[in-house]
């Protein structure tokens, strides 16, 4: 099996630099491909929504065209993500890009009936889980140590920038010709496939055919490894809790702006200000925290930032102006972005390499479901109570939940033992999957079910002399802000 040689790990005294990260050729290719496909995706969402509305004049169908892109994660995200474990990650990413390009070209055909358009959109988004899972699992093979932390912070930040740029650009193009925006998205997928194909070197699949079982069983193993391992379970609770509260101002922005008008700002402007605040705060938090603080300091800041993320939204109880609401949302995004890379990195280092794509599917699906439920529940509550009260009380509950999660955080000895077990599993041949399944790794014991020997060459850095206490956590996260929480 071809060895993966990670970059030399940076010193413990300071964080890796952006220059060190971008010096890695493969990272540049993945970064550029991701940025292009994200921008194209958001351009297409804006275009499809307008296209359906123009054809049907139905707000419900227009909203359905937008929401259907999230459906694959909800109905089969972990199952689709498990497919990425079976094949070389580069091949999965390129194939998914080519499939989405072809389907997007079909969607751009003139006079396409709305039902057919919706079916094609759904088919296009079915490629998202395996593509994103493969990318997430590939990143620890490209970058190591603190460079991976910084690299994934850059990926998260560009995802937020793509969201803002894509929606604005997409709305502008769609107002002239929605199909031009769809063709633009098809081109971005094509270019993304080329960048990955020629910019990323091929690596064998971590799970060989000899180690495969039933796809449903492999998917279940993803859930078992995440929720059966105390350290991974603690990270999942922290990340899911952050998503449960940070999305609320953005989700209620339209109603908030219209039900609580401000004399100095029209409702449309107020809605836009509130909605873009969280992504902008997320961009700043991801870049500044990863760049200004060293690994050990970021690890120390992780839990305080987790508690801070809902805490800054509690003043919404006072019914502030839209600008103040936007500031609170931006601070929340900043705190979440500062916390996530460290949590994601610890998640990757404590996870046997052969389960990365499946674990990503579990986490990404959880993020999707939790965010949707958060907006749905707070929206229902806002039918009976004022939005400021709902957001403020919801966030206060979040402070309690985050505090409990922070206090119940595993101690250093447990984290060290879990990382040591994952590292040993990555260097140990797998047992027969028919007789073993993953569970909680015991200290010094290889996790069962890990694929083929040599799979971890460079995939996850060993604890080494600096170890987890120094914060040298390899990272792995998914995609755009809400879909990018954990590898």
C-alpha positions, -999 to 999 in steps of 0.1 A, spaced: 0 0 0 13 34 -9 26 53 21 13 88 29 40 111 41 26 140 60 43 174 62 67 180 90 47 189 121 51 225 133 66 233 167 44 233 198 53 270 205 31 285 178 4 277 153 10 266 117 9 295 92 -13 299 62 18 299 41 28 265 54 -6 251 46 -9 266 11 26 253 3 11 218 2 1 213 -35 -26 188 -28 -43 211 -2 -43 239 -28 -61 216 -53 -87 205 -27 -92 240 -14 -97 255 -49 -120 227 -60 -141 230 -28 -144 268 -32 -155 265 -68 -181 238 -62 -195 256 -31 -199 289 -50 -215 270 -79 -238 252 -55 -251 284 -39 -255 300 -73 -276 271 -84 -297 271 -53 -306 307 -59 -313 300 -96 -334 269 -91 -356 286 -64 -363 314 -88 -368 291 -118 -394 270 -100 -412 301 -87 -414 316 -122 -428 284 -137 -453 277 -109 -458 310 -90 -459 288 -59 -439 298 -28 -442 263 -14 -427 246 -45 -400 272 -47 -391 265 -10 -393 228 -18 -367 232 -46 -344 249 -21 -350 224 8 -347 193 -13 -309 197 -14 -308 188 23 -329 157 19 -302 131 10 -285 138 44 -317 132 62 -328 101 44 -295 83 39 -265 105 47 -246 79 68 -253 51 43 -242 72 13 -211 84 32 -202 48 40 -197 42 2 -167 66 3 -149 42 27 -150 14 0 -132 33 -28 -102 56 -32 -111 90 -19 -99 108 -50 -120 86 -73 -151 92 -52 -147 130 -53 -140 131 -91 -169 107 -99 -193 127 -77 -183 160 -94 -188 145 -129 -222 131 -120 -233 164 -106 -220 183 -136 -240 160 -160 -272 163 -139 -268 200 -137 -266 202 -175 -299 183 -177 -315 207 -151 -305 236 -173 -325 222 -203 -353 246 -213 -390 237 -207 -382 210 -182 -413 201 -162 -411 211 -125 -415 175 -112 -386 163 -134 -366 193 -123 -371 184 -86 -362 148 -92 -330 158 -110 -321 182 -81 -326 154 -56 -305 131 -78 -277 157 -79 -276 161 -42 -273 124 -36 -237 128 -46 -230 153 -18 -227 128 12 -201 105 -4 -182 134 -19 -180 153 13 -172 122 33 -143 114 10 -130 149 11 -132 149 49 -114 116 52 -87 127 27 -77 159 45 -58 141 73 -38 122 47 -28 155 30 -20 176 61 -8 166 95 -6 181 130 -14 218 134 -13 224 96 -44 202 94 -61 224 120 -53 256 101 -61 240 68 -96 229 79 -102 263 94 -94 278 60 -118 253 44 -146 263 68 -140 300 62 -141 297 25 -173 278 28 -189 307 45 -175 332 20 -188 310 -8 -222 310 8 -224 348 8 -208 353 -26 -228 324 -42 -262 337 -30 -255 373 -41 -240 362 -74 -267 336 -80 -295 360 -73 -280 385 -98 -275 360 -126 -308 342 -119 -327 375 -123 -314 377 -159 -313 340 -168 -316 312 -142 -303 286 -167 -271 306 -171 -266 302 -134 -272 264 -136 -247 261 -165 -222 281 -144 -226 255 -116 -220 226 -141 -188 243 -151 -176 246 -115 -182 209 -109 -162 201 -141 -133 223 -131 -134 209 -95 -132 173 -109 -101 183 -130 -84 200 -100 -89 170 -78 -80 144 -105 -47 161 -114 -39 179 -82 -43 151 -57 -23 119 -59 -41 86 -59 -42 66 -27 -57 31 -23 -90 26 -5 -86 21 32 -113 -6 32 -103 -34 7 -129 -58 -7 -116 -85 17 -127 -63 47 -161 -53 34 -193 -65 50 -229 -54 43 -232 -17 36 -259 -14 63 -236 -30 88 -207 -8 78 -230 22 83 -241 10 117 -204 7 126 -201 44 120 -227 51 146 -212 26 170 -177 41 168 -190 76 174 -214 70 202 -196 40 217 -163 58 223 -165 82 252 -142 108 237 -160 108 203 -193 109 220 -183 139 241 -172 158 210 -205 149 192 -225 163 221 -204 195 221 -208 200 183 -244 191 181 -252 215 210 -234 243 192 -254 237 161 -286 236 181 -283 272 191 -261 290 166 -285 285 137 -316 301 154 -310 338 146 -304 330 109 -334 307 107 -358 333 123 -342 363 106 -371 369 81 -398 368 107 -377 388 132 -371 416 107 -408 418 97 -424 414 131 -400 438 149 -395 466 124 -369 493 130 -374 529 120 -339 531 107 -339 500 86 -364 484 63 -373 447 69 -355 434 38 -322 451 49 -327 440 85 -332 404 74 -301 404 52 -280 420 80 -290 393 105 -286 364 80 -250 373 69 -238 382 104 -233 346 115 -213 335 84 -192 366 87 -185 360 123 -177 324 115 -151 334 89 -134 358 113 -134 332 142 -121 304 120 -92 325 106 -82 345 137 -84 318 164 -65 293 143 -39 319 133 -34 339 165 -33 311 191 -11 281 193 -24 245 196 -23 244 234 -41 277 238 -68 267 213 -74 234 232 -78 254 264 -102 278 247 -124 251 232 -148 246 261 -151 283 271 -159 292 235 -185 264 234 -203 279 264 -199 314 250 -216 305 217 -252 304 232 -243 329 260 -239 358 236 -274 353 222 -291 356 257 -293 394 254 -318 389 226 -343 388 255 -341 426 256 -354 430 220 -324 448 206 -322 465 172 -314 445 141 -278 457 141 -274 445 177 -290 412 168 -265 409 139 -237 416 163 -248 389 187 -252 365 158 -217 374 146 -202 368 180 -220 334 182 -205 325 148 -171 336 159 -172 315 191 -185 284 172 -158 287 145 -131 291 172 -142 260 189 -150 236 160 -115 231 145 -101 219 178 -131 196 184 -129 183 149 -92 177 152 -95 158 184 -123 138 167 -100 127 139 -71 118 160 -92 97 184 -108 79 154 -94 49 136 -86 59 100 -108 33 85 -139 49 100 -134 85 90 -158 87 61 -185 68 80 -181 89 112 -183 120 90 -216 108 77 -230 103 112 -219 137 123 -230 156 92 -264 140 93 -267 148 129 -259 185 122 -285 186 95 -313 171 116 -304 191 147 -303 224 128 -336 217 111 -353 208 143 -339 238 161 -354 262 135 -386 242 134 -391 242 171 -382 278 177 -404 288 148 -433 270 164 -426 286 197 -424 320 180 -460 315 169 -471 319 206 -443 340 221 -422 369 209 -391 360 189 -367 379 212 -381 359 242 -378 326 223 -343 332 211 -332 345 245 -347 316 266 -336 290 240 -300 304 242 -301 304 280 -310 267 280 -280 263 256 -257 279 282 -268 253 307 -264 224 282 -230 236 271 -218 240 307 -229 205 315 -211 192 284 -179 212 293 -180 199 329 -184 163 317 -156 166 292 -132 135 294 -100 140 313 -66 141 297 -58 104 306 -90 92 288 -82 113 258 -46 101 257 -57 65 260 -83 68 232 -58 85 208 -32 58 216 -57 31 209 -67 47 176 -31 51 166 -24 14 174 -55 4 154 -42 24 124 -10 4 125 -25 -30 131 -40 -54 105 -78 -57 107 -95 -88 120 -122 -104 100 -152 -81 99 -175 -110 101 -164 -117 136 -158 -82 150 -174 -48 150 -161 -14 162 -167 -3 197 -150 17 224 -113 14 219 -96 2 251 -63 19 260 -36 2 240 -60 -21 222 -65 -18 184 -101 -9 175 -117 -39 158 -129 -36 123 -101 -13 111 -93 -19 75 -62 -33 60 -26 -30 72 -7 1 66 -39 21 62 -28 47 86 6 57 71 4 94 78 -34 93 82 -34 103 118 -3 116 137 8 97 167 4 115 200 42 119 202 60 138 229 37 168 226 5 146 227 -30 158 231 -22 180 260 -3 202 237 -32 205 214 -17 188 184 -50 175 172 -54 164 136 -86 178 122 -114 167 99 -145 186 91 -171 186 64 -184 214 43 -202 247 44 -207 260 79 -238 241 88 -228 210 69 -192 211 79 -192 205 115 -171 173 120 -152 150 97 
